[in-house]
């Protein structure tokens, strides 16, 4: 399986590396095999870029990817998705993966939409790096399509004063 998909991911990586100088700074969102492959390509360049990696909540996938990218020798800086505007003038673009491709668009981690608005506002390129494995086949039953495309959230209980007697419901959406 990995062998079958190594070439398309490498082709995608090579395309982006040919378009941009590696000495730039990029913002990565989520934890993605295509983003990691691009990071590996960046790490092989003479001047690797700075990577601003989002925390990618609610799953906190960002620190996992940040460690993997740092092991490749990249300068990785973790930031909250909501703080991306603070580094917008320091980055050349935003790169995200996808969890699911549909006929109407794609689903990815919470925060992707916010990053898209930031990219539009600051006139930054936003790249969706994925491959056809994420496309929902047309022959999937409608009930399964509806299930996979619906919004999910994780219900958590938080207490503002750390007193368990007054928990507040906190809805943390996983995908958008």
Steps between C-alpha positions, in 0.01 A plus 500: 500500500769749600701412191201563273454849644862607548539628144189727494595657834858549378374647171286747695796589721730551201243727334481733799874498551547604139258792543639656816828577664551278799635793702150635552272456800179297482210426730398133520165392645411157633700176474530380143716254308520742208609787726763272656624400154527868408686562827744223408557666165553835670748344743715383209539854367796726576285753688196327650203722581360581839184298557227646718300196606154545647396308810218351289241464771295326622723199431827687564652345191730797449757410768528150352578637156723774644721238668521300176595809300753612763666155483550573128704805599233763434448810714144437623299740713171392653216752504129497574279521192347817642846662512577444133422863423796598717742326261315572175753765398784251555369211289481441128187287515289245682500128430233259622417136447152351465316229686234456235437625146140520381323628192432822695844566643704349779498439874797574719576580860335786681687819429538440126215737417649769724836457326324528163349831605841618618656401167229687310531809720881512477511385137707194589485180299322213674588156369304182556754218478332165464456213261216298355494251791300759694224527236171350603407260216182582309366148563493537879149454641327833566460414869876450536574819306270695731668347804851581382413853394307609808655723760649329802581650831649386820302597810727590786435646842711788621490700816608861493609503862622139514208414726330182380163615641442748215611333175410672176430308179770564243435389144825445320434430132741256338443574131380793293 
